[in-house]
Amino acid sequence: MRELEKIKRCNNCGRFLGENSFHWLNERKGYKHSDCKRCKLIYDKGYHEENKDRQRDQKKECYSENKEYILEQSNKWREKNKEYYKEYDKEYRKNNKEKIRKYNKKYYQKNKSKADTWNKKYYQEHKKEKKEYVKEYGIKNKEKMQIIYANRRARKKNAIPNNVCMKKVSYIYLLCSKFNGIYGYIKYHVDHIKPISKGGLHHQDNLQILEAKLNMKKSDSYPIKNNEFKGVTYKNLEICNCLIKMLKFQG
């Protein structure tokens, strides 16, 4: 016969519940909390909101006093649950990209020398692996690599202003690469209307999609008098998108 579960009364809400609805206070001696799990959760939330600073200080003190023991235990747990951590890290990175980027920037600004030495050491130890990874990534993501190289060249010449929208800039480069993909060869280039060498900026309003032949002919000449060297700008693309949306709405 199955034993019946013992019933206990919650001191807070007054409900009669089974013993499984109460947390252990001392499992060795067989004592359980006087409040049920639901009441305990409500109390803990309220206590945490009222004493956030105090609990933070207590955690810091506990960590500083037992740092070695905590690290040993966490490393052991990580080794036993490697697959779980891999899946958890992937999901966290996908959902918190901006948060991680901001944290990394702040950490780098505070610990610049430390981060540089660590990066150099890591690069020397994993040179071959990194080169292979960069090659594979470049083959799989040609469009992204073009954007990265263009931004890097502009950054070296201090041609990226504060009011630039990198999403719009990358959109122009991606659209150009898609056009080239349709034709099967490099027919179009992304051109700076006012060249960077003449004081132009790497900005969405200073970029245009131009035929490769015309771009080579234009070179770094500025100002341009002929309409021959006028290409498709971001503003033109916005107008086209609006017209497409209007036609779809009317249809």
C-alpha positions as a printed Julia matrix, in Angstrom:
251×3 Matrix{Float64}:
  0.0    0.0     0.0
  1.17   3.5    -0.82
  1.74   5.7     2.22
 -0.42   8.79    2.47
  1.38  12.12    2.33
  1.45  14.01    5.62
 -0.58  17.2     5.72
  0.76  20.43    7.19
 -0.79  23.87    7.75
  0.96  26.98    6.36
  1.45  29.62    9.07
  1.15  32.48    6.55
 -1.8   31.65    4.24
 -3.45  29.05    6.52
 -3.88  26.4     3.81
 -3.6   22.68    4.55
 -1.07  21.19    2.11
  1.07  18.12    1.65
  4.65  18.07    2.96
  6.02  18.32   -0.6
  4.6   21.88   -0.75
  7.12  22.98    1.93
 10.86  23.54    1.59
 13.35  21.73    3.81
 14.68  23.68    6.78
 16.92  20.87    8.02
 16.68  17.66    5.97
 18.98  15.66    8.31
 16.75  16.3    11.31
 13.53  16.21    9.25
 12.42  19.81    9.8
 10.47  21.76    7.15
  9.63  25.44    6.8
  6.48  26.68    8.49
  5.5   28.66    5.35
  4.56  26.93    2.08
  6.63  27.27   -1.11
  4.34  29.92   -2.62
  4.4   32.14    0.51
  8.16  31.67    0.83
  8.7   32.76   -2.79
  6.58  35.92   -2.28
  8.49  36.74    0.92
 11.9   36.17   -0.71
 11.04  38.45   -3.65
  9.93  41.26   -1.31
 13.0   40.84    0.91
 15.32  40.89   -2.11
 13.82  44.14   -3.45
 14.11  45.84   -0.05
 17.68  44.6     0.66
 19.37  44.51   -2.78
 22.5   46.41   -1.69
 22.9   44.38    1.5
 22.62  41.05   -0.33
 25.08  42.23   -3.02
 27.63  43.13   -0.32
 27.11  39.78    1.42
 27.69  37.9    -1.85
 30.87  39.87   -2.54
 32.21  39.16    0.95
 31.35  35.47    0.68
 33.05  35.24   -2.73
 36.21  37.02   -1.59
 36.49  34.78    1.52
 35.8   31.5    -0.36
 37.14  32.34   -3.84
 39.3   29.24   -4.34
 36.61  26.81   -3.14
 33.88  28.43   -5.32
 36.11  28.33   -8.43
 36.99  24.66   -7.82
 33.33  23.69   -7.46
 32.25  25.68  -10.53
 35.05  24.13  -12.66
 34.04  20.62  -11.58
 30.41  21.3   -12.42
 31.39  22.74  -15.82
 33.44  19.65  -16.69
 30.52  17.36  -15.84
 27.98  19.47  -17.78
 29.93  20.67  -20.85
 27.1   20.09  -23.36
 24.59  21.99  -21.2
 26.95  24.97  -20.95
 27.58  25.06  -24.71
 23.85  25.22  -25.49
 23.25  27.79  -22.72
 26.11  30.04  -23.95
 24.85  29.94  -27.55
 21.32  30.96  -26.55
 22.6   33.7   -24.22
 24.85  35.19  -26.93
 22.01  35.22  -29.45
 19.59  36.94  -27.07
 22.09  39.42  -25.52
 24.4   40.59  -28.34
 24.18  44.32  -27.54
 24.59  43.74  -23.8
 27.75  41.64  -24.35
 29.18  44.22  -26.81
 28.67  47.1   -24.32
 30.2   45.08  -21.47
 33.24  44.16  -23.59
 33.78  47.82  -24.55
 33.65  48.97  -20.92
 35.97  46.17  -19.8
 38.48  46.95  -22.58
 38.54  50.67  -21.69
 39.21  49.9   -18.01
 41.72  47.06  -18.64
 43.3   48.03  -21.96
 46.89  46.91  -21.24
 45.76  43.65  -19.63
 43.43  42.82  -22.54
 46.12  43.62  -25.16
 48.7   41.35  -23.49
 46.16  38.53  -23.19
 45.09  38.91  -26.86
 48.72  38.83  -28.06
 49.46  35.75  -25.98
 46.31  33.97  -27.19
 47.09  34.85  -30.84
 50.63  33.42  -30.59
 49.37  30.2   -29.01
 46.52  29.7   -31.56
 47.99  31.17  -34.78
 47.26  28.21  -37.05
 43.74  27.63  -35.73
 42.85  31.32  -36.14
 44.16  31.49  -39.72
 42.13  28.42  -40.71
 39.01  29.85  -39.04
 39.44  33.22  -40.82
 39.82  31.48  -44.21
 36.71  29.34  -43.7
 34.7   32.32  -42.44
 35.85  34.44  -45.44
 34.74  31.75  -47.92
 31.33  31.3   -46.26
 30.69  35.02  -45.6
 32.14  36.98  -48.54
 29.49  39.72  -48.3
 30.15  40.35  -44.61
 33.93  40.38  -45.12
 33.61  43.09  -47.8
 31.7   45.28  -45.32
 34.26  44.62  -42.56
 37.22  45.52  -44.82
 35.51  48.7   -46.11
 34.75  49.87  -42.56
 38.31  49.08  -41.46
 39.84  51.11  -44.31
 37.58  54.07  -43.5
 38.34  53.8   -39.75
 42.09  53.92  -40.41
 41.62  57.22  -42.28
 39.25  58.61  -39.59
 36.46  58.91  -42.18
 33.6   57.47  -40.09
 31.48  60.25  -38.51
 29.46  59.94  -35.29
 26.07  60.29  -37.03
 26.66  57.32  -39.38
 24.12  54.46  -39.43
 26.16  51.29  -39.98
 23.02  49.28  -40.78
 22.3   51.53  -43.76
 25.94  51.37  -44.91
 25.98  47.56  -44.69
 22.63  47.45  -46.55
 24.19  49.28  -49.54
 27.16  46.86  -49.62
 24.91  43.8   -49.33
 22.66  45.03  -52.14
 25.69  45.62  -54.38
 26.97  42.09  -53.73
 23.5   40.69  -54.54
 23.51  42.53  -57.89
 26.93  41.03  -58.67
 25.62  37.6   -57.67
 22.81  37.89  -60.22
 25.22  38.72  -63.06
 27.86  36.2   -61.91
 30.75  38.67  -61.98
 31.75  42.0   -60.42
 29.65  44.44  -62.45
 28.99  46.99  -59.67
 31.1   48.73  -57.02
 30.19  50.72  -53.91
 31.59  54.18  -54.6
 32.19  57.19  -52.33
 30.58  60.17  -54.11
 33.13  62.48  -52.52
 36.3   60.38  -52.21
 37.85  59.83  -48.79
 41.16  61.16  -50.16
 39.39  64.51  -50.87
 37.8   64.73  -47.4
 34.73  62.55  -48.03
 33.12  60.49  -45.28
 32.14  56.82  -44.98
 28.48  57.76  -44.55
 25.27  56.35  -46.08
 24.59  59.71  -47.82
 28.07  59.66  -49.43
 27.77  56.12  -50.88
 26.34  54.95  -54.2
 26.16  51.74  -56.22
 27.99  52.42  -59.48
 29.08  50.29  -62.43
 32.65  48.99  -62.05
 33.8   50.5   -65.38
 32.46  53.95  -64.45
 33.94  53.74  -60.96
 37.39  52.95  -62.42
 37.0   55.82  -64.87
 35.85  58.23  -62.17
 38.77  57.32  -59.87
 39.11  60.05  -57.14
 37.9   63.0   -59.22
 35.71  65.55  -57.42
 33.54  67.62  -57.99
 31.78  65.74  -60.82
 30.09  67.75  -63.57
 28.77  64.88  -65.71
 25.68  62.88  -64.75
 27.47  59.83  -66.15
 28.97  59.03  -62.75
 25.69  59.19  -60.81
 24.67  55.86  -59.3
 22.03  54.47  -56.96
 22.13  56.1   -53.51
 20.44  55.07  -50.26
 17.77  57.76  -50.75
 16.89  56.27  -54.17
 16.58  52.84  -52.55
 14.25  54.23  -49.85
 12.01  55.78  -52.55
 11.91  52.47  -54.45
 10.94  50.58  -51.27
  8.14  53.07  -50.55
  6.78  52.7   -54.1
  6.85  48.89  -53.86
  4.94  49.03  -50.56
  2.34  51.4   -52.08
  1.83  49.15  -55.1
  1.41  46.11  -52.84
 -1.11  47.99  -50.69
 -3.12  49.08  -53.78
 -3.03  45.58  -55.26
